[in-house]
Amino acid sequence: MKERRAKPLMIQGASSNAGKSFITAGLCRILAQDGFRVAPFKSQNMALNSGVTPDGKEMGRAQIMQAEAAGIKPSVLMNPILLKPTGDMGSQVIINGEARGVMSAREYFGFRKTLIPLIERAYDELAQEYDVIIAEGAGSPAEINLQQDDIVNMGLAELIHAPVLIAGDIDRGGVFASLYGTAALITPEQKRRVKGFIINRFRGDVSLLANAPAVLEQKSGIPVLGVIPYLPIALDDEDSLSERLTAGSGQRRGAYRIAVIALPHISNFTDLHPLERLSDTDIAYCTRPEQLAGAHLIVIPGTKNTIGDLRWLKSSGLAHELCRQVAEHGTPCIGICGGFQMLGTLVRDSAGAEQRGADCEEGLSLLPVQTEFQARKRTAQARGALPVLHGCFAPLSGLPYDGYEIHMGITTESGHAEPLLHKQGTRSTQNVLGTYVHGLFDSAHIVQALHRVITGNTQAAQQLPDIASYRAFKEQQYDTLAAALRASLDMERVYRIIEEGE
C-alpha cells in the first residue's frame, strides 16, 4: 500500500436520498474555495444517471457533478464501480469506466469482495494527487443485511481510515429516530468512527427544533454539526429518487409544456435540466396517456432497459397517445438515446447484451431506423454540429453541441447497414427527432432554437438571457450550495475532524 497524502472525510446517510451527494459537492466546493486540492470519491454507485469522462470512460453523474464543484476534471478513479439496474433482479456492472456485463444481485454480492483491491488502488491513486478526499457512502450503513463484505459505507471508511459524518433527511420525517437508529445498528468500532450528525433539508424556523439536537447528542454520544435548510439547488441528481420525476406533473404554471415520459428505467434525465430554466415552460414527467394532452413537446429520454420500457410504453397506452399526438396534432417529439431507439421500427437484442436472453420488439415506427444491440458499449465525448434537420426542427440545423454518447445499440437507416454516426447519431422527420447525444441542451443556442420549436415562433431567434450560459449557472449553484453549508455547519469543527482523522 502506498503512503497516502490526502486526508479523508466520509459522508454517509441515515437513508437513501438523504442528500449525501449534494453535501459532498458542497464540501468539495468549500475546500476548493479555501485553497485545498480536493476530490470526490464513491467506491460503488448504483444509479442510472451517468456521464463520460474526457478519456471516454463511464462514471456516475453525481461524481462528475462533485468534480465540477471541486473545480477538477472527472476521472473514473472517483467512481471505480458503477451499477446500472436493467430490471428488478440485475444490473450492468461497470468497472473502471467499462461495462463488464449484466449480473444478478446474488451474483454481484458474491463478486464484490474481489473488488476491494481495485477500490483501494483507485483511492490510493487519487490520494497521491489531492490534499483532501470527500468520500460518499450509499444508502445507509445500518442496512444490516448488507453489512457483510461492505465496500461502500463503513467497510470503505475502515479501508481508507476516514472519519464519518452521517446525514439525515428531516423533510421526510423521523430524522432523529433514523440518526439514532443508525448509530445503534452499527458496531461499537464503527460508531467510534462517526464524528457528527448532519440534519438536512429543514424547512422553516430552525429554533422550532428547540433542544432536540442536544437530546440526540446526549442519547447517542454523537454531536449534531448543523442543520442545513431545504435548498432549491438545481444540480444533477444521482438517480430516480429525484423529486424532479414528480414535481411539475400537476399544476400548470407556464404558457408552454414539455411532457417527458417517465420510463420505469429512466436514465440521464439530467439532459432535461437546462430546459427547467425556460421561465415560460413547464416540464412534466408523465406516466399516463392523458398527461400528454396539450404538450408542446414530448420527450422520450434515455433508459437502461430499452425493450422492457418500450413494452411498458405500449401497455400503458402512452405509445398510442404519443403517436396520435404526433400524427394528428403535429406535436414535436424528441427521443434521446434509448428514446431514439424506441422511435424506430425495430429494436433487436440477439446477443442478450441489454438483458440475458435474445429479445426483439417493434418500435413506434416514427423514424425509419432500426437498432441492433451489441455487447460492446459506446462511451465517447460527442462534439460537432447538428445536421440539416427538417420540419419544425429546422431551426436547430447546423447548431454546435458539446455532449457525450453512452449506448449499447447500433442504429441504422432502415434497409441500410451504415451506422448513423455520419449524421452525428441524429435522425429527423417533419416533427420527430432522434439523437444519441446526451447533453445536447447544455448549449444555450440549441435551447433558444428549441424554444422557437416549442412556441411555434420560427422568426428571428429570441434572446433568452436567463439561459445564456448553463455552465455559468451551475457554477453559481455550486457557490450557493457552499455558502449555505458554511452558514449551517460548524465548519471549524469539520476542518478539525478532517485534520485529526479517524
Wavefront OBJ file of the C-alpha trace (Angstrom):
o trace
v 0.000 0.000 0.000
v 1.356 3.428 -0.946
v 1.634 6.136 1.669
v -1.415 8.331 1.210
v -1.134 12.068 1.070
v -4.806 13.050 1.183
v -6.827 13.358 4.368
v -10.250 11.681 4.012
v -13.717 12.595 5.233
v -16.722 10.387 4.524
v -20.377 11.436 4.216
v -22.852 8.627 4.908
v -26.633 8.740 5.209
v -29.277 7.508 7.594
v -31.214 6.528 4.456
v -31.098 6.696 0.698
v -31.705 10.168 -0.737
v -30.619 11.887 2.466
v -28.680 14.481 0.483
v -25.227 12.871 0.634
v -24.355 13.791 -2.947
v -25.135 17.484 -2.508
v -23.412 17.707 0.889
v -20.333 16.084 -0.640
v -20.453 18.536 -3.548
v -20.865 21.484 -1.189
v -17.899 20.435 0.955
v -15.807 19.931 -2.190
v -16.661 23.486 -3.219
v -15.842 24.927 0.217
v -12.462 23.203 0.368
v -11.634 24.294 -3.179
v -12.584 27.880 -2.314
v -10.292 27.674 0.715
v -7.328 26.658 -1.419
v -7.278 22.875 -0.968
v -6.934 20.360 -3.777
v -9.998 18.236 -3.126
v -11.623 15.330 -4.977
v -14.833 13.303 -4.501
v -14.864 9.508 -4.215
v -17.616 6.909 -4.282
v -16.402 3.327 -4.432
v -19.678 1.863 -5.711
v -22.541 3.808 -7.176
v -25.929 2.383 -8.183
v -27.520 4.919 -10.497
v -28.932 5.287 -13.985
v -27.596 8.813 -14.408
v -24.069 8.537 -15.755
v -21.658 10.559 -17.850
v -18.484 10.208 -19.868
v -15.032 11.402 -18.788
v -12.703 13.278 -21.145
v -10.941 9.965 -21.915
v -14.206 8.214 -22.859
v -14.921 6.275 -19.629
v -18.321 5.988 -17.944
v -18.930 7.057 -14.339
v -21.740 8.196 -12.067
v -23.221 11.591 -12.874
v -23.157 12.641 -9.214
v -19.383 12.241 -9.039
v -18.999 14.245 -12.250
v -21.081 16.961 -10.597
v -18.923 16.810 -7.454
v -15.740 17.041 -9.530
v -17.154 20.155 -11.195
v -17.840 21.595 -7.737
v -14.218 20.886 -6.803
v -13.004 22.579 -9.988
v -11.311 19.459 -11.388
v -11.798 17.093 -14.315
v -13.819 13.948 -13.573
v -11.978 10.616 -13.530
v -13.222 7.050 -13.095
v -10.854 6.885 -10.121
v -13.568 8.867 -8.334
v -16.171 6.157 -9.052
v -14.450 2.856 -9.891
v -17.665 0.761 -9.726
v -20.981 1.781 -11.265
v -24.089 -0.427 -11.209
v -26.876 0.403 -13.655
v -30.069 -1.576 -12.925
v -31.542 -3.230 -16.019
v -34.532 -4.746 -14.206
v -35.734 -5.826 -10.798
v -33.098 -8.536 -10.397
v -29.991 -7.460 -12.326
v -27.609 -4.631 -13.127
v -24.998 -3.826 -15.701
v -21.654 -3.769 -13.904
v -19.217 -1.039 -14.983
v -15.687 -1.294 -13.618
v -13.119 1.464 -14.134
v -15.435 3.029 -16.689
v -16.024 -0.050 -18.858
v -19.067 -2.337 -18.974
v -18.376 -5.910 -17.802
v -21.812 -7.418 -18.460
v -25.034 -7.936 -16.513
v -25.108 -9.670 -13.116
v -27.949 -10.676 -10.835
v -27.922 -9.226 -7.325
v -26.865 -12.593 -5.906
v -24.019 -12.929 -8.408
v -22.760 -9.451 -7.670
v -22.867 -9.891 -3.894
v -20.647 -12.939 -4.313
v -18.332 -10.994 -6.617
v -17.994 -7.644 -4.889
v -15.463 -8.747 -2.263
v -12.980 -9.347 -5.078
v -13.268 -5.662 -5.994
v -11.679 -4.367 -2.775
v -8.125 -4.231 -4.236
v -9.459 -2.325 -7.245
v -11.199 0.187 -4.968
v -8.060 0.603 -2.898
v -5.907 1.200 -5.977
v -8.299 3.860 -7.278
v -8.391 5.628 -3.920
v -4.608 5.430 -3.459
v -4.022 6.988 -6.866
v -6.342 9.867 -6.026
v -4.754 10.260 -2.606
v -1.341 10.917 -4.157
v -2.707 13.900 -6.084
v -5.071 15.663 -3.672
v -4.986 17.184 -0.189
v -8.460 16.038 0.864
v -10.864 13.402 -0.449
v -14.558 13.642 0.400
v -15.959 10.121 0.105
v -19.669 9.415 -0.243
v -21.477 6.332 1.002
v -24.557 4.668 -0.484
v -27.898 4.003 1.157
v -27.273 3.578 4.877
v -24.584 1.808 6.929
v -27.419 0.459 9.105
v -28.695 -1.837 6.338
v -27.672 -4.861 8.375
v -28.399 -7.327 5.578
v -25.643 -5.659 3.522
v -23.002 -5.068 6.191
v -21.038 -8.231 5.494
v -18.293 -7.542 2.943
v -19.439 -3.915 2.681
v -17.366 -1.882 0.230
v -19.245 1.416 0.143
v -20.138 2.530 3.693
v -18.319 1.546 6.908
v -16.267 -1.052 5.055
v -14.877 1.704 2.861
v -14.393 4.067 5.817
v -12.278 1.411 7.516
v -10.320 0.771 4.326
v -9.379 4.424 3.811
v -9.216 5.318 7.551
v -11.888 8.005 7.227
v -13.852 9.795 9.933
v -17.577 9.747 9.143
v -20.406 12.272 9.198
v -23.963 10.885 8.904
v -26.703 12.945 7.239
v -30.422 12.563 7.867
v -33.340 13.978 5.866
v -35.743 15.802 8.198
v -38.122 16.644 5.345
v -39.361 13.035 5.127
v -39.896 12.860 8.910
v -38.374 10.706 11.647
v -34.890 12.159 11.310
v -33.957 11.819 14.982
v -35.059 8.186 15.107
v -33.228 7.398 11.872
v -29.975 9.016 13.034
v -30.169 7.406 16.488
v -31.138 4.048 14.969
v -28.244 4.196 12.520
v -25.787 4.719 15.355
v -27.397 1.872 17.308
v -27.212 -0.662 14.451
v -23.553 -0.246 13.526
v -20.812 -1.886 15.580
v -19.122 -0.064 18.503
v -15.916 0.156 16.419
v -17.818 1.736 13.549
v -19.660 4.112 15.871
v -16.343 5.431 17.195
v -15.565 6.464 13.622
v -18.730 8.662 13.468
v -17.738 12.218 14.419
v -21.006 14.004 13.792
v -24.590 14.084 12.556
v -25.976 16.499 9.951
v -29.693 17.292 9.794
v -30.572 18.064 6.185
v -33.485 19.697 4.309
v -35.105 21.571 7.192
v -37.983 23.884 6.248
v -38.877 26.861 8.411
v -37.515 28.361 11.607
v -34.628 26.284 12.985
v -35.467 27.452 16.507
v -38.533 25.189 16.315
v -36.195 22.232 16.775
v -35.642 23.554 20.304
v -33.281 21.248 22.210
v -33.906 18.179 20.022
v -30.350 18.141 18.554
v -28.913 18.373 22.079
v -31.105 15.472 23.224
v -29.955 13.389 20.248
v -26.331 14.166 21.106
v -26.884 13.277 24.773
v -28.543 9.950 23.916
v -26.210 8.903 21.098
v -22.953 10.477 22.197
v -22.560 11.962 18.705
v -22.727 15.749 18.177
v -25.023 17.446 15.664
v -22.752 19.615 13.487
v -25.509 21.635 11.911
v -28.954 21.913 10.359
v -28.994 22.548 6.595
v -32.109 24.281 5.241
v -34.135 22.922 2.341
v -32.285 24.324 -0.671
v -33.788 24.742 -4.165
v -30.448 23.849 -5.743
v -30.649 22.913 -9.439
v -27.805 20.424 -9.804
v -27.555 16.949 -11.308
v -29.466 14.279 -9.366
v -27.984 10.870 -8.777
v -30.900 8.604 -9.652
v -34.632 8.001 -9.977
v -35.358 9.156 -6.395
v -35.127 12.707 -7.722
v -38.017 14.997 -6.822
v -37.924 16.185 -10.431
v -39.711 12.999 -11.519
v -42.844 14.021 -9.618
v -42.554 17.808 -9.475
v -44.277 19.712 -12.265
v -46.591 16.857 -13.225
v -49.672 18.577 -11.884
v -50.374 22.311 -11.707
v -49.744 24.278 -14.903
v -47.720 27.480 -14.452
v -46.062 28.369 -17.756
v -47.686 29.037 -21.115
v -45.920 26.032 -22.665
v -45.424 22.453 -21.553
v -42.810 19.753 -22.174
v -44.074 16.230 -21.452
v -41.244 13.831 -20.554
v -42.071 10.127 -20.494
v -41.108 8.846 -17.021
v -39.847 5.447 -18.156
v -39.508 2.749 -15.471
v -35.739 2.595 -16.091
v -35.257 6.253 -16.995
v -31.608 7.283 -17.237
v -29.711 10.502 -17.850
v -32.755 12.675 -17.285
v -30.117 15.269 -16.423
v -30.357 16.003 -20.169
v -33.561 17.943 -19.404
v -32.199 20.063 -16.555
v -31.199 23.071 -18.725
v -34.773 23.300 -20.040
v -36.023 23.935 -16.497
v -34.677 27.469 -16.851
v -37.207 28.408 -19.536
v -39.427 30.636 -17.412
v -42.493 30.236 -19.629
v -42.262 26.442 -19.951
v -43.193 23.646 -17.529
v -41.617 20.190 -17.541
v -43.932 17.338 -16.529
v -42.765 13.726 -16.085
v -45.650 11.605 -17.350
v -46.803 8.039 -16.660
v -50.359 8.201 -18.066
v -51.633 8.847 -21.608
v -53.884 11.771 -20.636
v -50.830 13.684 -19.365
v -49.583 14.090 -22.938
v -52.620 16.154 -23.980
v -51.760 19.753 -24.746
v -47.998 19.211 -24.658
v -45.937 21.485 -26.905
v -43.072 18.969 -26.954
v -42.881 15.288 -25.982
v -39.535 13.805 -24.939
v -38.641 10.113 -24.597
v -35.443 10.159 -22.508
v -32.745 7.543 -22.096
v -33.317 4.161 -20.464
v -31.237 1.228 -19.263
v -33.877 -1.254 -20.482
v -34.980 -0.148 -23.933
v -37.030 -3.205 -24.869
v -38.658 -3.571 -21.448
v -39.548 0.118 -21.265
v -40.802 0.083 -24.881
v -43.216 -2.689 -23.912
v -44.308 -0.676 -20.864
v -44.835 2.336 -23.138
v -47.226 0.249 -25.237
v -49.058 -1.491 -22.385
v -49.589 1.802 -20.519
v -51.294 3.374 -23.537
v -48.623 6.077 -23.732
v -47.271 4.776 -27.058
v -50.673 5.025 -28.737
v -51.328 8.509 -27.368
v -47.816 9.717 -28.234
v -48.202 8.553 -31.837
v -51.649 10.158 -32.002
v -50.331 13.498 -30.733
v -47.511 13.409 -33.279
v -49.751 12.410 -36.218
v -52.965 14.329 -35.505
v -51.708 17.430 -33.701
v -48.203 17.690 -35.160
v -46.713 17.729 -31.659
v -42.898 17.773 -31.842
v -41.251 14.673 -30.326
v -37.621 14.091 -29.361
v -36.096 10.730 -28.423
v -32.704 10.672 -26.710
v -30.513 7.535 -26.713
v -32.886 4.705 -25.699
v -35.770 7.015 -26.585
v -34.254 7.427 -30.047
v -34.108 3.646 -30.413
v -37.800 3.354 -29.460
v -38.787 5.812 -32.192
v -37.523 3.430 -34.885
v -39.166 0.424 -36.498
v -37.356 -2.344 -34.584
v -35.137 -2.924 -31.543
v -33.302 -6.245 -31.553
v -31.073 -7.728 -28.851
v -29.969 -11.015 -30.391
v -26.909 -11.332 -28.179
v -28.679 -10.573 -24.881
v -26.495 -7.502 -24.386
v -29.134 -5.483 -22.515
v -30.622 -8.397 -20.577
v -29.882 -12.083 -20.700
v -31.636 -13.916 -23.498
v -32.299 -12.845 -27.064
v -35.139 -10.379 -27.455
v -36.821 -8.258 -30.095
v -39.578 -5.630 -30.155
v -41.212 -3.487 -32.804
v -40.626 0.223 -32.267
v -43.026 3.131 -32.612
v -42.169 3.490 -36.327
v -41.914 7.273 -36.118
v -38.414 7.244 -37.628
v -37.126 4.992 -40.467
v -34.340 3.436 -38.381
v -33.719 0.174 -36.559
v -31.381 -0.779 -33.728
v -29.299 -3.878 -33.023
v -27.747 -4.246 -29.588
v -24.123 -5.345 -29.387
v -22.010 -6.457 -26.459
v -19.606 -3.543 -26.797
v -20.789 -0.280 -25.301
v -20.067 3.060 -26.938
v -18.906 5.718 -24.486
v -17.408 8.827 -26.029
v -17.381 12.588 -25.951
v -19.503 13.978 -28.777
v -18.682 17.366 -30.245
v -19.845 18.738 -33.545
v -22.776 20.390 -35.244
v -26.272 19.091 -35.836
v -27.033 18.046 -39.432
v -29.676 19.659 -41.603
v -32.981 18.938 -39.868
v -36.448 19.091 -41.311
v -39.890 20.414 -40.493
v -40.376 22.046 -37.131
v -36.839 21.162 -36.039
v -35.250 23.130 -38.900
v -34.208 25.984 -36.503
v -31.735 23.542 -34.877
v -29.930 22.794 -38.160
v -26.169 23.215 -38.040
v -26.022 24.342 -34.389
v -22.880 23.274 -32.486
v -23.061 20.978 -29.468
v -20.679 19.538 -26.887
v -22.066 16.372 -25.289
v -21.423 12.652 -24.948
v -22.702 9.248 -26.023
v -23.468 6.184 -23.855
v -25.295 3.358 -25.598
v -25.155 -0.332 -26.437
v -27.065 -0.280 -29.731
v -26.041 0.406 -33.311
v -28.754 2.283 -35.175
v -29.033 2.229 -38.950
v -31.375 3.646 -41.544
v -33.982 1.018 -42.364
v -32.638 -1.027 -45.268
v -29.068 0.276 -44.860
v -26.135 -1.182 -42.938
v -24.182 2.013 -42.266
v -24.498 3.365 -38.700
v -25.870 6.861 -38.230
v -22.583 8.193 -36.867
v -22.001 10.074 -40.100
v -25.012 12.185 -39.106
v -23.793 12.686 -35.532
v -26.132 9.918 -34.366
v -29.148 12.074 -35.215
v -32.189 11.480 -37.452
v -35.293 13.582 -38.005
v -38.562 13.754 -39.931
v -41.047 16.630 -40.036
v -41.786 16.699 -36.297
v -39.795 13.765 -34.845
v -36.126 13.964 -33.856
v -33.919 11.184 -32.510
v -30.368 11.571 -31.229
v -27.701 9.649 -29.334
v -26.147 12.856 -27.976
v -26.585 13.447 -24.249
v -26.044 16.984 -23.002
v -27.460 18.461 -26.208
v -29.420 21.104 -24.288
v -26.360 22.329 -22.386
v -25.885 24.612 -25.413
v -27.749 27.896 -24.996
v -28.039 28.216 -28.797
v -29.832 24.856 -29.022
v -32.158 25.722 -26.146
v -33.011 29.037 -27.769
v -33.780 27.278 -31.058
v -35.810 24.598 -29.261
v -37.790 27.341 -27.547
v -38.767 28.532 -31.018
v -39.929 24.990 -31.813
v -41.999 24.815 -28.601
v -43.589 28.232 -29.028
v -44.084 27.922 -32.772
v -42.128 31.148 -33.332
v -39.978 30.401 -36.388
v -38.878 34.008 -36.896
v -35.617 35.524 -35.652
v -34.092 33.739 -32.690
v -35.388 35.055 -29.374
v -32.863 36.205 -26.835
v -33.242 34.332 -23.563
v -30.667 35.838 -21.211
v -31.676 33.554 -18.326
v -30.223 30.553 -20.190
v -27.237 32.323 -21.728
v -24.698 30.022 -20.067
v -25.695 26.782 -18.397
v -22.132 26.177 -17.187
v -22.027 29.606 -15.561
v -25.401 28.879 -13.964
v -24.078 25.631 -12.471
v -21.043 27.457 -11.091
v -23.428 29.849 -9.343
v -25.351 26.883 -7.941
v -22.160 25.351 -6.503
v -21.317 28.670 -4.844
v -24.857 28.954 -3.441
v -24.633 25.431 -2.038
v -21.230 26.123 -0.470
v -22.470 29.364 1.124
v -25.476 27.546 2.621
v -23.257 24.829 4.101
v -20.838 27.391 5.539
v -23.764 29.154 7.222
v -25.341 25.933 8.519
v -22.469 23.672 9.568
v -19.815 24.088 12.224
v -17.095 24.279 9.573
v -14.370 24.907 12.135
v -15.235 21.557 13.697
v -15.492 19.876 10.261
v -11.977 21.078 9.437
v -10.764 19.795 12.802
v -12.318 16.373 12.089
v -10.545 16.251 8.732
v -7.231 17.230 10.290
v -7.460 14.807 13.228
v -8.704 11.912 11.054
v -10.144 8.720 12.471
l 1 2 3 4 5 6 7 8 9 10 11 12 13 14 15 16 17 18 19 20 21 22 23 24 25 26 27 28 29 30 31 32 33 34 35 36 37 38 39 40 41 42 43 44 45 46 47 48 49 50 51 52 53 54 55 56 57 58 59 60 61 62 63 64 65 66 67 68 69 70 71 72 73 74 75 76 77 78 79 80 81 82 83 84 85 86 87 88 89 90 91 92 93 94 95 96 97 98 99 100 101 102 103 104 105 106 107 108 109 110 111 112 113 114 115 116 117 118 119 120 121 122 123 124 125 126 127 128 129 130 131 132 133 134 135 136 137 138 139 140 141 142 143 144 145 146 147 148 149 150 151 152 153 154 155 156 157 158 159 160 161 162 163 164 165 166 167 168 169 170 171 172 173 174 175 176 177 178 179 180 181 182 183 184 185 186 187 188 189 190 191 192 193 194 195 196 197 198 199 200 201 202 203 204 205 206 207 208 209 210 211 212 213 214 215 216 217 218 219 220 221 222 223 224 225 226 227 228 229 230 231 232 233 234 235 236 237 238 239 240 241 242 243 244 245 246 247 248 249 250 251 252 253 254 255 256 257 258 259 260 261 262 263 264 265 266 267 268 269 270 271 272 273 274 275 276 277 278 279 280 281 282 283 284 285 286 287 288 289 290 291 292 293 294 295 296 297 298 299 300 301 302 303 304 305 306 307 308 309 310 311 312 313 314 315 316 317 318 319 320 321 322 323 324 325 326 327 328 329 330 331 332 333 334 335 336 337 338 339 340 341 342 343 344 345 346 347 348 349 350 351 352 353 354 355 356 357 358 359 360 361 362 363 364 365 366 367 368 369 370 371 372 373 374 375 376 377 378 379 380 381 382 383 384 385 386 387 388 389 390 391 392 393 394 395 396 397 398 399 400 401 402 403 404 405 406 407 408 409 410 411 412 413 414 415 416 417 418 419 420 421 422 423 424 425 426 427 428 429 430 431 432 433 434 435 436 437 438 439 440 441 442 443 444 445 446 447 448 449 450 451 452 453 454 455 456 457 458 459 460 461 462 463 464 465 466 467 468 469 470 471 472 473 474 475 476 477 478 479 480 481 482 483 484 485 486 487 488 489 490 491 492 493 494 495 496 497 498 499 500 501 502
